[in-house]
Structure formats: C-alpha cells, structure tokens
Amino acid sequence: MLHFGWFVGHGFGVQGWGTPGYGIGYDWKKPAPYQHAVREFERAGLDLFIIEDSLTVPDTYGGSAEVSLAQASFAPKHDPLALVPYLLSATEHLGIVPTISASFYPPFTAARLLATLQHFSNGQLGWNVVTSGSDLAAQNYGLDQQIEHDLRYEKAEEFVDVVRKLWRSWEPDAILEDARAGVFADHTKVRPIHHDGEFFKVRGPLNTAPLPEEPVLVQAGASPRGKAFAGANADVAIALARGVDGMKAYRDSIRAEAAGAGRNPDDVKVLFVLKPTVTGSRAEAEELRAARRELTQRDIDSQLNSISYLSRHRLQAVRPRRAPPRAQHQQQSGHAGAFLQGRAAGFHPAADPAGPQRRRRRQHHRHRRGNRRLPRGDRGRSGRRRVPLLRLRRSGHHSRRAGQAGAGAPEAGTAANELRRRRLPPESAGLLAPWQGLVQGQEPGDTTDRCRGSGTARS
C-alpha cells in the first residue's frame, strides 16, 4: 500500500517569497492558507502533513543574516505547535505532524503539549522528532555550542523514552467519573515515573488525561546513528535516496534496525522525498524546469546560505564589483573556466567600459607604493582582506585543480595567470569545482531545495 504526505519545508513561515504569486490573497502569518492546504491534501487522499521548524536566524554565510532575511529562507518563522489546533479543526483524517526538537524541549513540556493536542484530534496527531544540530540554536537555550552528533541521538533516545513513560503514567481506565462514589480518577492507576537518566531527571506523573492513542512518531535519519534511532523508535521514517536501488537499500537498513531493536519491521513505514513540478502541461513543466536550472546570484546565495547553516561551516561571501553573467549548468561546457577568464555569456575584459579606468587606477596605486605588489592576504586600501570567492573551512577543498571545474576549463597555469591579473588568491581556482557542484545541488549531502514543499511517497 502506498502512503503519501506533504513536507512543508518553510514550516509556519514565509510561503512563496520570490514567486509571482507571493501574497496574492493570503497572509502566511494567519492559519487560513494552511487550513485551505490541509483540506485539499485530505481531499486528495494524502496521509501526512509535516511542518518543519527551526530555532534561529542563521548568520553563518558571509558573517551576517543578510541572505537569510532577504530571501526569507529560515526566518521569520512561527511556532508550528500553535498552528496545529487550527489544522485539526479543518480536517478529520489527515495526519498533522509538527516538529519538536529533542535537544531543547523539556520532555515534560513536550509530553503535555502533545497529549493536549491529541485530545483535540481524532487520533491524527504526529510529532517529527529532530535533534537540531545548529550551534546558533543552542545559544538561544543557554549553551555555547550544540553537543556532537551521536550524543544528540543518545539524548533524543532518552527524550522519547521519557515522553512515552509520561504518557503511560496514567492507565487507560484511570478516569472513573463515578459521581455516586464521588471519585473522578483512581489514584492507584496514576504513578510517578521517577526517571533519572544521563540527560533528564523527571518525577512525573503527567497531569493530563490518559491518551486513547499515542501520537505517531516521524523521524528523518540518514546517518548510521539516525537510522538506528528511526528503526528503534519511529512509526514513519523520511529519507532522501537516489534511484530505486538507493531507496531499497535505505528501506532494508531501516527494517534491519527495527528487527534488531525487537520490533516488527512492517511497523515502520518508509517515505522518500520527491519534489513535483505541478503545471498545466508537460511542455510548461519542462520550460519551468529549464528556467530553474539557470543560476543567478540569488540562487547561488540561497544554496550556499543553506549549506553553510546545515553543515555548520561558515562560508565567506564575496560580491563581484559588477554583476556576474548569468551562469548555467554543465550543458554549457566550461562555463566556470570561461567566467574565470571573464568571457562567459559574451563578456570579455576588453569590452568592459570601466576597464581602462580601473587599469589607470591600479597603475596609480602601484606607482604610489613603488611598484610593489602587496603580499597575498594583506589588506588593500578598502581595508578588506582579499579572500577566495568561496572559502570552505575544511581541508582538502583547496587542493582541487582548476581543470576539474568542467569540460573546457582553463589549464591550471592559465587560471593562475588570470587570478594574478585579478589579484585573487591562487586557491580560488581550486574552489571553482566545489562551487559549481554545490550550487547545482549535486553533492549527496545537499538536501535543502529537495526537501522544501516536497511530496513524499513510500517505496
């Protein structure tokens, strides 16, 4: 049996910014557009409506939040738990799944909130458990940095365990409502949990009514530790996979983890992320797809901003003095090398009207400092350090050759000469290859665009 869901990649945040239809007839800050969406999804027979969430305003790309806020990519964003009652009131069958961070929510608070919302629903509630890898988010909760990856999953395991213990601290028949005897609830069927673990210490019991059914747990784990967590705890696992073979391999690994945890592997449903393009015709879809494959400075900033935030690596952004030519994918062979030489899209340094003025200015400054070039890394008159187009603070990237940037890329010597002419550090040539791959979203770890507003289907 197939299962389908919808992943709201921008959460309870700005929807459609940068598109022609933005803001026409709706206000993203109000529940109405989301209520309309869940009604349509329920009518279409979908199973889940998953609402992403994050807890920070990223400023890792370029050292500021400029791109995050200009493109509304991660902020502003409202709390999805406050939206859930509105969505439950608009549906009867569709599963509503808000995101909760196991790193920052106290388990008692999470258990109480979810139990309350589950009583509002017809058994429709789920919870998407995440571990929140951002140091910026950790700093909003009194920490200097987030704990390391596998330890976050250890904490999430204990978090889920405590939440479920609290839900089960009331036996299903604890409420008697015996008016004749004057007894509302049987105290012998409500017990403290006395949990004292590595990360949490919770007495219990929960002070909400017992649940007729526990919310469905959704989890997206791609690492070995994440898959082990999903296999042991999740009712639904969400994944990115390349091709049928990749989907089968992931599903087999989740089923193996579930069996290893003593569960029935069939109890874990696996859904894979897709990104449909919905148009009136196939020709229109192909045209839209081709337009999306063209890269602008905005696209590059958006991709690098997401990669910087999700990978927790600070990337340095350098704006060109003039707008770069519109770059395209590898169908235009060698475009990265051509751009480096200033020849992409018909542009050539000799055709630059401001070129002579810049050359005279350079000659003037060379004369004033005695024809000495500043050592690499020194600061120019602007006070800004000359840095590569993109600096990944990770060993290995600077060793890539310029010839890897694409078919027809310049030889290393030619690239180096051009870089010297432009007074950019030589390692910029080596960074062209990862820059091109990352903005195309070809790296296996790049999940940003493929998760936003995506459909999901079980394989």
Secondary structure, DSSP 8 states (H G I E B T S, - for coil): ---EEEEETT-EE--STTSTTTTTT--TTSSHHHHHHHHHHHHTT--EEEE---------BTTSSHHHHHTTSS-SEE-HHHHHHHHHHH-SSSEEEEEEETTTS-HHHHHHHHHHHHHHTTS-BEEEEE----HHHHHTTT-SS---HHHHHHHHHHHHHHHHHHHTTB-TT-EEEETTTTEEE-GGGB----EE-SS-EE-----S---SS--EEEE---SHHHHHHHHHH-SEEEE--SHHHHHHHHHHHHHHHHHHTT--GGGSEEEEEE-----SSHHHHHHHHHHHHSB-HHHHHHHHHHHHHHHT--BEE---SS----B--TTSTTHHHHHHTT-GGG--GGG-TTHHHHHHHHHHHHHHTTT----TT-B-TTS-B---SEE--STTGGG--GGGGSTT---HHHHHHHHHHHT--THHHHTHHHHHHHHTT-STT--HHHHTTEEEEE-
